[in-house]
Amino acid sequence: MKDKVSDFLLKRLSEWGSKRIYGFPGDGINGILGALNRAGDMLDFVQVRHEEMAAFMACAHAKFTGEIGVWAVLQLYR
């Protein structure tokens, strides 16, 4: 099977030193969740109860660890 864009995305995040993704599963990120499943233990997915919490957790992760904070949700609100 050929790699998909989501597989390349996770590989790049891993190369940048990211260890986890905070998110809320749904149709908008099913490709990323599929890539996480194929990647095994490369990155951890921390499921949150609300989309805003994923952003807060990723921001706090970046602030307190100095690493990249990654979040993936269904949509961005404007």
Rosetta blueprint (number, residue, H / E / L):
1 M L
2 K L
3 D L
4 K L
5 V H
6 S H
7 D H
8 F H
9 L H
10 L H
11 K H
12 R H
13 L H
14 S H
15 E H
16 W L
17 G L
18 S L
19 K L
20 R E
21 I E
22 Y E
23 G E
24 F L
25 P L
26 G L
27 D H
28 G H
29 I H
30 N H
31 G H
32 I H
33 L H
34 G H
35 A H
36 L H
37 N H
38 R H
39 A H
40 G L
41 D L
42 M L
43 L L
44 D E
45 F E
46 V E
47 Q E
48 V L
49 R L
50 H L
51 E H
52 E H
53 M H
54 A H
55 A H
56 F H
57 M H
58 A H
59 C H
60 A H
61 H H
62 A H
63 K H
64 F H
65 T H
66 G L
67 E L
68 I L
69 G L
70 V E
71 W E
72 A E
73 V L
74 L L
75 Q L
76 L L
77 Y L
78 R L
